[in-house]
Amino acid sequence: MSIKTISEALHEALRGEMLRDPRVFTIGEECGFNGLYGVSTDLEKEFGSKRVIATPISEAGFVGMSVGAAMRGMRPVAELMYIDFIGVCMDQIINQAAKMCYMTGGQIGVPMVLRLPMGSGRRNAGQHSQNLESLLTHIPGLKVVAPITPYDAKGMLTAAIRDEDPVVMLEHKLCYNIQGEVPEGDYTVPFGQAAVRREGTDVTLIGWSRQVLNELEAAETLEKEGISAEVVDIRSLVPLDFETIAASVTKTGRALVAQECVNRGGYGGEISAQISENLFDRLKAPVMRIGAKNIVPPFAHTLEDAFFPNTADIVSAVREMMKKEAAVCG
């Protein structure tokens, strides 16, 4: 084991797969210049410009190229500078990458990875601060994962590159420097397996990406108030490990889903619906969900801080849940 950041763990996974499999290459804006977040640092020096391809600002072009290369047996890893830019290559993602296996009766696959930095907190304003995972989880044919530890980052990117289907890697921009233990050798983290980050008995906090960190902080605060919170990091949005969620909610009887995407139409609503549909008789209180405000991400730091949910919002929501239950029981 060694201590690495998420950025370093992603770099290690990408480099390891490029060494292992000559079909793997990475492409995107600034890839040949170490990338905006340092994941491709020095890879061009080692593998050359044919496997580390710095492109113009043309997401439709290089994502489309990745789809075609994957169809021909290559293993592209395409990196957008911001998730917001999927808007200009949605046809390539939705109608080509996600549909090709089905449209050809399984004869042609698209084994590509789309790395998408996302999230607020860097004062990047409305066009560079969004969480758009809900758009992508709605598309059959795509796998969508969101690691929040260096261990998961390396293992999930390795698994994504080896997967036969198109995989979207969601990477929060504020979390690239998070440190943690990472094995030196080769390993993968399977998709469709959630991780219980903290055990608890009174309420289940469910999240992914940066909200998991906020939930862990909230759990510490709630513990001082006598409320035991269990934290479930789903980490794989599609496929979703509902079994782990169900086991936790069955134990605690209460569930709160925290998401950084805009609350209206967010993926947290899907999780909340599944809990309500399948575990209604196990619930002691209605499922709650919190997310970003239904507005464009603000630029001003004070407004941006109020835009997305934080630790205090999670704590407040749990307190409200407990009060509602007490009122009903009373």
DADAVEN-V45205 format. One record per run of one state. SS is the DSSP state (h for helix, s for strand, l for the rest). FROM is the first residue (numbers start at 1). TO is the last residue. If there is no record, write none. Layout:
SS;FROM;TO / SS;FROM;TO
//
This chain:
l;1;1 / s;2;5 / h;6;20 / l;21;23 / s;24;28 / l;29;30 / h;31;33 / l;34;42 / h;43;47 / l;48;51 / s;52;54 / l;55;58 / h;59;71 / l;72;74 / s;75;80 / l;81;82 / h;83;97 / l;98;99 / h;100;103 / l;104;112 / s;113;118 / l;119;132 / h;133;137 / l;138;142 / s;143;145 / l;146;149 / h;150;162 / l;163;166 / s;167;172 / h;173;175 / l;176;178 / s;179;182 / l;183;194 / s;195;198 / l;199;202 / s;203;207 / l;208;209 / h;210;224 / l;225;228 / s;229;233 / l;234;235 / s;236;238 / l;239;241 / h;242;252 / l;253;254 / s;255;262 / l;263;266 / h;267;282 / l;283;287 / s;288;292 / l;293;300 / h;301;307 / l;308;310 / h;311;329 / l;330;330
//
